[in-house]
Amino acid sequence: MTSLVGALAGAFAGARAAQRVAERAKESDNLLAQLRATNAALTVAFTICNSFIQLKKQHIRPLRVSFTTQLAELQEFHRQRNAGEIPREQPFQFLADLRSVQLPLMPVEVLQRLVFDKLSVTGRPLALAASIADTIDSVQGLMQKRTELVNQFRAIPPGGQGLTVALYFGLPYGDGRVSTEYKDTLEGLFSQIDNGIFFSELLCKDLKAFGDETLVRYKKIAKKTTEHVSEIDFQLARDEGLLPDESQFSDWLRGFAKAGSPEAARTKVVPQP
């Protein structure tokens, strides 16, 4: 009887040990999959953020600077003309910046599949992935609107300089009508691209934090591993003034801070079944 009980106990202990080994192996596989999906998502999020940054640097910021500078020159021109410093019939001379701007390919669908389907994150990272997709749609729509307005400017016949100035800068024309579409579209583009930069950079930070936490857990199981979490660096863009001020997004950030601690609001590791 004693030997039977001992044999049963031994069998149970062996089965329990085997179960623990299987569970640890399953957890190890899950954490490894999470790490690799995190690095993939980091790469895609970085690509999207960098595309927004380059779009701002090469096109949208120069467009805005040019527009703002010319608007200031126009206001000074009007001041001088009203003061009698220049003839009233003298036209305002300027060169409208009508360059074509296209949205680069941004793999937002890939990013969403990784974040929503492959990673066990909750809260802010999910909202960021959704916000990035919404921002890309908004930028695409604004770019299409700007293209339509540019085509209208180009269609104005020779001698219509006054109408071009009015429509371009949002001044009264004709019977007192005013259209600020171009000005509003340009400001909207600048704002939405800043949104895209902010959301995608913040997602990179959240993914990095999630990956670092996952790597710590993985190393407790897989003692010898070469796995790592990719490093993302936007310092050059920050030095060039291309990253928006975080204070612009304080209301958005506050919405997640209320849900709990900053760490909990950022990411939460959820074991895969």
C-alpha positions as CSV (number, residue, x, y, z in Angstrom):
1,M,0.0,0.0,0.0
2,T,2.8,2.4,1.0
3,S,4.6,1.7,-2.3
4,L,1.4,2.3,-4.2
5,V,0.9,5.6,-2.6
6,G,4.5,6.6,-3.2
7,A,4.2,5.6,-6.8
8,L,1.0,7.6,-7.2
9,A,2.6,10.6,-5.5
10,G,5.7,10.3,-7.8
11,A,3.5,10.0,-10.9
12,F,1.6,13.1,-9.8
13,A,4.8,15.0,-9.1
14,G,6.2,14.0,-12.4
15,A,3.0,15.0,-14.2
16,R,2.9,18.3,-12.4
17,A,6.6,19.0,-13.3
18,A,5.9,18.2,-16.9
19,Q,2.9,20.5,-16.9
20,R,5.1,23.3,-15.4
21,V,7.7,22.7,-18.1
22,A,5.0,22.8,-20.8
23,E,3.5,26.0,-19.3
24,R,6.9,27.7,-19.2
25,A,7.6,26.7,-22.8
26,K,4.3,28.1,-23.9
27,E,4.9,31.3,-22.0
28,S,8.4,31.5,-23.5
29,D,7.0,31.1,-27.0
30,N,4.3,33.7,-26.4
31,L,6.8,36.3,-25.0
32,L,9.2,35.6,-27.9
33,A,6.4,36.2,-30.4
34,Q,5.4,39.4,-28.5
35,L,9.0,40.7,-28.7
36,R,9.3,40.0,-32.4
37,A,5.9,41.6,-33.1
38,T,6.9,44.6,-31.0
39,N,10.1,45.1,-33.0
40,A,8.1,44.8,-36.2
41,A,5.5,47.4,-35.0
42,L,8.3,49.7,-33.9
43,T,9.8,49.6,-37.3
44,V,6.5,50.4,-39.0
45,A,5.6,53.1,-36.5
46,F,9.1,54.7,-37.0
47,T,8.6,54.5,-40.8
48,I,5.3,56.3,-40.5
49,C,6.6,59.0,-38.1
50,N,9.7,59.6,-40.3
51,S,7.4,60.0,-43.4
52,F,5.4,62.7,-41.5
53,I,8.6,64.4,-40.4
54,Q,10.1,64.4,-43.9
55,L,6.8,65.7,-45.3
56,K,6.8,68.5,-42.8
57,K,10.5,69.3,-43.4
58,Q,10.5,69.2,-47.2
59,H,7.1,70.6,-48.1
60,I,4.6,71.7,-45.5
61,R,6.8,73.8,-43.3
62,P,8.4,75.6,-46.3
63,L,4.9,76.2,-47.7
64,R,3.7,77.7,-44.4
65,V,6.8,79.8,-43.9
66,S,6.5,81.1,-47.5
67,F,2.8,81.9,-47.0
68,T,3.3,83.6,-43.6
69,T,6.2,85.7,-45.0
70,Q,4.3,86.8,-48.1
71,L,1.2,87.6,-46.0
72,A,3.3,89.9,-43.8
73,E,4.7,91.5,-46.9
74,L,1.1,92.0,-48.2
75,Q,0.0,93.6,-45.0
76,E,3.0,96.0,-45.1
77,F,2.2,96.7,-48.8
78,H,-1.3,97.7,-47.8
79,R,0.0,99.9,-45.0
80,Q,2.3,101.7,-47.3
81,R,-0.4,102.2,-50.0
82,N,-2.9,103.5,-47.4
83,A,-0.3,105.9,-46.1
84,G,0.4,107.2,-49.6
85,E,3.9,105.9,-49.6
86,I,3.3,104.0,-52.9
87,P,0.8,104.6,-55.7
88,R,-2.7,103.1,-55.1
89,E,-2.7,101.6,-58.6
90,Q,0.6,99.7,-57.9
91,P,-0.2,95.9,-57.7
92,F,1.2,93.6,-55.1
93,Q,3.8,91.3,-56.7
94,F,4.3,87.8,-55.3
95,L,5.0,84.3,-56.5
96,A,2.4,81.8,-55.2
97,D,3.9,78.5,-54.1
98,L,1.8,76.1,-56.1
99,R,4.1,73.1,-55.8
100,S,2.5,69.6,-55.9
101,V,2.6,67.7,-52.7
102,Q,1.7,64.0,-52.3
103,L,1.3,61.9,-49.3
104,P,3.9,59.1,-49.2
105,L,2.9,55.5,-48.8
106,M,2.3,54.9,-45.1
107,P,1.8,51.2,-44.0
108,V,-0.9,52.0,-41.4
109,E,-2.9,48.8,-42.1
110,V,0.2,46.8,-41.3
111,L,0.7,48.8,-38.1
112,Q,-2.9,48.2,-37.0
113,R,-2.7,44.5,-37.6
114,L,0.4,44.3,-35.4
115,V,-0.9,46.5,-32.6
116,F,-4.5,45.2,-32.5
117,D,-3.9,41.5,-33.4
118,K,-0.4,40.5,-32.5
119,L,0.4,42.5,-29.4
120,S,-1.1,42.2,-25.9
121,V,-1.4,45.9,-25.2
122,T,-4.4,47.8,-24.0
123,G,-5.3,51.5,-23.6
124,R,-3.1,54.2,-25.1
125,P,-1.2,52.2,-27.8
126,L,-4.6,51.1,-29.3
127,A,-5.9,54.7,-29.3
128,L,-2.6,55.9,-30.9
129,A,-2.8,53.3,-33.7
130,A,-6.4,54.4,-34.5
131,S,-5.5,58.1,-34.3
132,I,-2.6,57.6,-36.7
133,A,-5.0,56.1,-39.2
134,D,-7.5,58.9,-38.8
135,T,-4.7,61.5,-39.2
136,I,-3.5,59.9,-42.4
137,D,-7.1,60.1,-43.8
138,S,-7.3,63.8,-42.8
139,V,-4.0,64.7,-44.4
140,Q,-5.0,62.9,-47.6
141,G,-8.3,64.8,-47.7
142,L,-6.5,68.2,-47.1
143,M,-3.9,67.5,-49.7
144,Q,-6.7,66.7,-52.2
145,K,-8.4,70.0,-51.3
146,R,-5.2,71.9,-51.7
147,T,-4.6,70.4,-55.2
148,E,-8.1,71.5,-56.2
149,L,-7.4,75.0,-55.0
150,V,-4.0,75.1,-56.8
151,N,-5.7,74.0,-60.0
152,Q,-8.2,76.9,-59.6
153,F,-5.4,79.4,-59.1
154,R,-3.6,78.1,-62.3
155,A,-6.9,78.4,-64.2
156,I,-7.2,82.2,-63.4
157,P,-6.6,84.0,-66.7
158,P,-3.8,86.5,-67.2
159,G,-4.7,89.8,-65.7
160,G,-6.4,88.2,-62.8
161,Q,-3.6,88.9,-60.3
162,G,-5.9,90.7,-58.0
163,L,-8.2,87.7,-57.7
164,T,-5.3,85.3,-57.2
165,V,-4.0,87.5,-54.3
166,A,-7.5,87.6,-52.7
167,L,-8.1,83.8,-53.0
168,Y,-4.6,82.9,-52.0
169,F,-4.4,85.1,-48.9
170,G,-8.1,85.1,-48.0
171,L,-8.9,88.7,-48.8
172,P,-12.3,90.3,-49.9
173,Y,-12.9,90.3,-53.6
174,G,-15.7,91.1,-56.1
175,D,-18.8,92.2,-54.1
176,G,-17.1,91.7,-50.8
177,R,-16.9,87.9,-50.8
178,V,-14.1,86.3,-48.8
179,S,-12.6,82.8,-49.2
180,T,-10.1,81.6,-46.7
181,E,-10.1,78.0,-48.1
182,Y,-6.4,78.0,-49.1
183,K,-5.2,79.5,-45.9
184,D,-7.3,77.2,-43.8
185,T,-6.3,74.2,-45.8
186,L,-2.6,75.0,-45.3
187,E,-3.0,75.5,-41.6
188,G,-5.0,72.3,-41.4
189,L,-2.2,70.4,-43.2
190,F,0.4,71.7,-40.8
191,S,-1.7,70.9,-37.8
192,Q,-2.6,67.3,-38.9
193,I,1.0,66.5,-39.8
194,D,2.0,67.6,-36.4
195,N,-0.7,65.2,-35.1
196,G,0.8,62.4,-37.2
197,I,4.3,63.1,-35.9
198,F,3.1,63.2,-32.2
199,F,0.9,60.1,-32.3
200,S,3.5,57.9,-34.1
201,E,6.4,59.1,-32.0
202,L,4.4,58.5,-28.8
203,L,3.4,55.0,-30.1
204,C,7.1,54.3,-30.6
205,K,7.7,55.2,-27.0
206,D,4.9,53.0,-25.7
207,L,5.9,50.1,-27.9
208,K,9.5,50.4,-26.6
209,A,8.2,50.4,-23.0
210,F,6.1,47.4,-23.7
211,G,8.9,45.6,-25.4
212,D,11.4,46.3,-22.5
213,E,8.9,44.9,-20.0
214,T,8.3,41.9,-22.1
215,L,12.0,41.3,-22.6
216,V,12.6,41.3,-18.8
217,R,9.9,38.6,-18.4
218,Y,11.4,36.6,-21.3
219,K,14.9,36.7,-19.9
220,K,13.6,35.1,-16.6
221,I,12.6,32.1,-18.6
222,A,15.2,32.0,-21.5
223,K,18.4,32.7,-19.6
224,K,20.6,32.8,-22.6
225,T,19.0,34.9,-25.3
226,T,20.2,37.4,-27.9
227,E,16.7,38.9,-28.3
228,H,16.5,42.7,-27.9
229,V,14.1,45.6,-28.3
230,S,14.9,48.0,-31.2
231,E,16.1,51.5,-30.3
232,I,14.3,54.4,-31.9
233,D,15.9,57.9,-32.0
234,F,14.2,61.1,-33.1
235,Q,16.8,63.5,-31.6
236,L,17.9,64.9,-35.0
237,A,14.3,65.8,-35.8
238,R,13.9,67.3,-32.4
239,D,17.0,69.4,-32.8
240,E,15.6,70.7,-36.1
241,G,12.4,71.8,-34.5
242,L,10.3,69.2,-36.4
243,L,8.6,67.6,-33.4
244,P,5.5,69.4,-32.1
245,D,5.4,70.6,-28.5
246,E,3.7,68.0,-26.3
247,S,1.8,70.7,-24.5
248,Q,-0.4,71.0,-27.6
249,F,-1.8,67.5,-26.9
250,S,-2.3,67.9,-23.1
251,D,-6.0,67.3,-23.3
252,W,-5.5,64.1,-25.3
253,L,-2.9,62.8,-22.9
254,R,-5.0,63.7,-19.9
255,G,-7.7,61.5,-21.1
256,F,-5.5,58.4,-20.5
257,A,-3.9,59.7,-17.3
258,K,-7.2,59.6,-15.6
259,A,-7.6,55.9,-16.1
260,G,-4.8,55.1,-13.7
261,S,-1.1,55.5,-13.2
262,P,1.0,56.8,-16.1
263,E,2.6,53.4,-16.5
264,A,-0.8,51.6,-16.5
265,A,-2.2,54.1,-18.9
266,R,0.6,53.5,-21.3
267,T,0.7,49.7,-21.7
268,K,-0.5,46.6,-20.0
269,V,0.9,43.2,-20.6
270,V,-1.9,40.7,-21.1
271,P,-0.9,37.0,-21.3
272,Q,-2.0,35.3,-24.5
273,P,-4.3,32.3,-24.1
